[in-house]
Amino acid sequence: MIAGYNYCKGLHLWYAGDPNGAIKCFNMARKDSEFGPQATYALIEICLNPDNVTVGGEVFESMSPDVSEGEKERNVLAVRTAEKLLRDLKPKPGDIRPKLLENMMLLQTKNKAHMEAALQSFTDIATENKDHVGAVYGMAAAHMMLKQSPRARNQLKRLMKAPWNMEDAEDLEKAWLLMADIYIQSNKHDLALETLKKAIAYNKSCCKAYEYMGFIMEKEQSFKSAADNYEMAWKYGNKNNPHIGYKLGFNYLKAKRYVDAIDIAHHVLKNHPQYPKIRKDILERARLNIRI
């Protein structure tokens, strides 16, 4: 009973944008015979992608500064932790999820030989298991990380009309988000929005989908609509992500919602004092406009 509670609480915290809280809960459920394997899978996925980025996506990556040495070291440690968790796991016969996660670990190393090995493994799994959704998505992510965007798009097209089911739900959502990312890079905003709306249709709290939609609206200089979408991303991310808070504040500023911009800036600075650029870019400019 307690293990089940901790597992469910971990899921809630994870989806609410609190990976550290989720890790604590999953660790408390990890030794349980019933909920332990699922908790361990969740821990591995958090280690590999704590910030819930679109693996293989380039829209937001191109806007981010170069990765620091400290971050690189943390990424290496995270992959090692995931490897240890995977070794300790005792999967059921026929469960291919451990192999999928092992391949995702190879992608996270950013090493070309490792990424090519992961791509081959994903391809083999998709061939042996009749277009397995997780494997096809993995192939697309690998192609993107190997800078083979047309091949990635071809793989993702296979999943655009795949029937939704609970077992494949997360991988389908990841595939749709990656396809939207590719469309945005190609300035095909209508197709991107159509794909993102599909993700939201199955997951009303898909924070990343709203973030992409906000990005599209901002790029088209529709700042009110951009703010509306970033508001949803901010809400469903439990107001934890300072980058989304910054984007929301920026679009409030552009939409002349100066008081709202100030409120968001204060919230971000209170919880993320190491994120000072929002003070200069948003807070001070909003205050200046109010004075004027």
C-alpha positions in Angstrom: 0.0 0.0 0.0 2.8 2.5 1.0 4.8 1.6 -2.1 1.9 2.1 -4.3 1.2 5.5 -2.8 4.9 6.6 -3.2 4.9 5.4 -6.8 1.7 7.3 -7.6 2.9 10.4 -5.8 6.2 10.1 -7.7 4.3 10.1 -11.0 2.3 13.2 -9.9 5.5 15.1 -9.0 7.3 14.0 -12.1 4.5 15.2 -14.4 4.1 18.4 -12.3 7.7 19.4 -13.1 9.4 18.3 -9.8 11.9 15.6 -10.7 13.8 15.8 -7.4 10.6 15.2 -5.4 9.7 12.4 -7.8 13.1 10.7 -7.4 12.6 10.6 -3.6 9.2 8.9 -3.9 10.3 6.4 -6.6 13.3 5.4 -4.5 10.9 4.6 -1.6 8.9 2.3 -4.0 11.9 0.8 -5.8 12.3 -2.3 -3.6 8.6 -3.3 -3.7 7.9 -6.4 -5.8 4.8 -5.0 -7.4 5.6 -1.3 -7.9 9.4 -1.6 -7.9 10.0 -2.3 -11.6 7.8 0.6 -12.7 9.4 3.0 -10.2 12.9 1.9 -11.4 11.9 2.6 -15.0 10.7 6.0 -14.0 13.9 6.7 -12.2 16.0 5.8 -15.3 13.9 8.1 -17.5 14.3 11.0 -15.1 18.1 10.4 -15.0 18.2 10.5 -18.8 15.9 13.5 -19.2 15.4 15.4 -15.9 14.3 18.6 -17.7 11.8 16.9 -20.0 13.5 18.1 -23.2 12.5 16.8 -26.6 15.2 14.2 -27.3 16.5 15.0 -30.8 14.6 18.3 -30.9 16.5 21.4 -32.0 14.0 24.3 -31.6 14.8 25.1 -28.0 18.3 23.7 -28.1 19.3 26.3 -30.7 18.2 29.0 -28.2 20.2 27.6 -25.3 23.7 28.6 -24.4 26.5 26.1 -24.8 26.5 23.4 -22.2 29.0 24.1 -19.3 31.6 21.6 -18.2 29.6 21.2 -14.9 26.5 20.2 -16.8 28.4 17.8 -19.0 29.8 16.1 -15.9 26.3 15.9 -14.4 25.0 14.3 -17.6 27.8 11.7 -17.4 26.9 10.9 -13.8 23.2 10.7 -14.6 23.9 8.2 -17.4 26.0 6.1 -15.0 23.2 6.2 -12.4 20.7 5.1 -15.1 23.1 2.2 -16.1 23.3 1.0 -12.5 19.5 1.1 -12.0 19.1 -0.8 -15.3 21.6 -3.5 -14.1 19.7 -3.9 -10.9 16.4 -4.3 -12.7 14.8 -7.8 -13.0 12.5 -7.4 -16.0 9.8 -9.9 -16.9 10.5 -12.3 -19.8 9.9 -10.7 -23.2 10.0 -7.1 -21.8 11.9 -5.0 -24.3 11.7 -1.8 -22.3 15.1 -2.3 -20.7 16.7 -2.5 -24.2 14.9 0.6 -25.3 16.2 2.5 -22.3 19.7 1.1 -22.9 19.6 2.6 -26.4 18.4 5.9 -25.0 21.4 5.9 -22.7 23.6 5.4 -25.8 22.0 8.5 -27.4 22.6 10.6 -24.3 26.3 10.0 -24.6 26.3 12.1 -27.8 29.0 9.8 -29.1 28.5 9.1 -32.8 29.5 5.4 -32.6 27.2 4.9 -29.6 24.3 6.8 -31.4 24.7 4.7 -34.5 24.7 1.5 -32.4 21.5 2.7 -30.7 19.9 3.4 -34.1 20.7 -0.1 -35.3 19.3 -1.7 -32.2 16.1 0.4 -32.4 15.8 -0.7 -36.1 16.2 -4.4 -35.1 13.6 -4.1 -32.4 11.1 -2.4 -34.8 11.6 -5.1 -37.3 11.2 -7.9 -34.8 8.2 -6.4 -33.1 6.1 -5.1 -35.9 6.8 -1.4 -35.9 7.0 -1.1 -32.1 6.1 2.5 -31.2 8.9 3.0 -28.8 11.5 1.6 -31.2 10.3 3.7 -34.1 10.3 6.8 -32.0 13.9 5.9 -30.9 14.9 5.5 -34.5 13.6 9.0 -35.2 15.4 10.5 -32.2 18.6 8.8 -33.2 18.4 10.1 -36.8 17.8 13.6 -35.4 20.8 13.4 -33.1 22.9 12.1 -36.1 21.7 15.2 -38.1 19.6 13.1 -40.4 16.4 15.1 -40.3 14.6 13.7 -43.4 15.1 10.1 -42.2 13.7 11.1 -38.8 10.7 12.7 -40.4 10.0 9.5 -42.5 10.1 7.4 -39.3 7.8 9.7 -37.4 5.2 9.8 -40.3 4.7 6.1 -39.5 3.4 7.1 -36.1 1.2 10.0 -37.1 -1.8 7.7 -37.7 -0.9 5.0 -35.2 -3.9 4.2 -32.9 -3.6 5.7 -29.4 -3.4 3.3 -26.5 -2.3 3.6 -22.9 0.8 1.4 -23.3 2.2 3.5 -26.1 0.8 6.9 -24.9 4.1 8.4 -23.7 6.1 7.3 -26.8 3.4 8.6 -29.2 3.4 11.9 -27.4 7.2 12.1 -27.7 7.0 11.3 -31.3 4.3 14.0 -32.0 6.4 16.6 -30.2 9.5 15.7 -32.1 7.6 15.9 -35.4 6.2 19.3 -34.4 9.8 20.4 -33.6 10.9 19.3 -37.1 7.9 21.2 -38.7 8.8 24.3 -36.7 12.4 24.2 -38.0 11.0 24.0 -41.5 8.7 27.0 -40.8 5.7 24.7 -41.4 3.8 26.2 -38.5 0.3 25.0 -39.6 1.5 21.4 -39.6 3.3 21.9 -36.3 0.1 23.3 -34.7 -2.0 20.5 -36.0 0.4 17.9 -34.6 0.6 19.8 -31.2 -3.2 19.9 -31.0 -3.2 16.1 -31.4 -0.9 15.8 -28.4 -3.1 18.0 -26.3 -6.2 16.1 -27.4 -4.8 13.0 -25.6 -3.0 14.9 -22.8 -4.7 18.1 -21.8 -1.7 18.9 -19.5 1.0 18.4 -22.1 3.3 21.3 -20.9 5.8 20.9 -23.8 3.0 21.1 -26.5 1.8 24.4 -25.0 5.4 25.6 -24.9 5.9 24.9 -28.6 2.6 26.6 -29.4 3.7 29.6 -27.5 7.0 29.6 -29.4 5.2 29.6 -32.7 2.9 32.4 -31.7 5.8 34.4 -30.5 7.7 33.9 -33.7 4.6 35.1 -35.6 4.6 38.2 -33.3 1.2 37.2 -31.9 2.2 38.0 -28.4 -1.2 37.8 -26.8 -1.7 34.2 -28.1 1.9 33.4 -27.2 1.3 34.5 -23.6 -1.9 32.5 -23.5 0.0 29.3 -24.5 2.9 30.0 -22.2 0.4 30.5 -19.4 -0.8 26.9 -19.9 2.8 25.6 -20.1 3.5 27.5 -16.9 0.4 26.2 -15.2 0.9 22.5 -16.1 4.6 22.7 -15.3 3.5 23.6 -11.8 5.2 27.0 -12.2 8.6 25.4 -11.7 10.4 26.0 -14.9 12.2 29.4 -15.0 12.7 29.3 -18.7 9.0 29.1 -19.3 8.5 31.8 -16.7 10.9 34.0 -18.6 9.1 33.4 -21.9 5.8 34.1 -20.3 7.1 37.3 -18.7 8.6 38.4 -22.0 5.3 37.9 -23.9 3.4 39.7 -21.2 5.8 42.6 -21.7 5.2 42.5 -25.4 1.5 42.4 -24.9 1.7 45.4 -22.6 0.6 43.4 -19.6 3.2 45.0 -17.4 1.8 44.1 -14.0 1.6 40.4 -15.0 5.1 40.5 -16.2 6.3 41.9 -12.9 4.4 39.2 -11.0 6.0 36.4 -13.1 9.5 37.9 -12.7 9.1 38.0 -8.9 7.9 34.4 -8.8 10.8 33.2 -10.9 13.4 35.2 -8.9 12.0 33.9 -5.6 12.3 30.2 -6.6 15.3 30.6 -8.9 17.6 33.4 -7.6 20.3 32.0 -9.9 18.2 33.2 -12.9 19.0 36.9 -12.8 18.5 37.8 -16.5 14.7 38.0 -15.9 15.4 40.9 -13.6 17.0 43.0 -16.3 15.1 41.8 -19.3 11.6 41.7 -17.8 11.2 43.2 -14.3 13.1 46.4 -14.8 11.6 47.0 -18.3 8.1 46.4 -17.0 8.5 48.8 -14.1 9.9 51.4 -16.5 6.9 51.1 -18.7 4.5 51.5 -15.8 6.3 54.7 -14.7 6.0 56.1 -18.2 
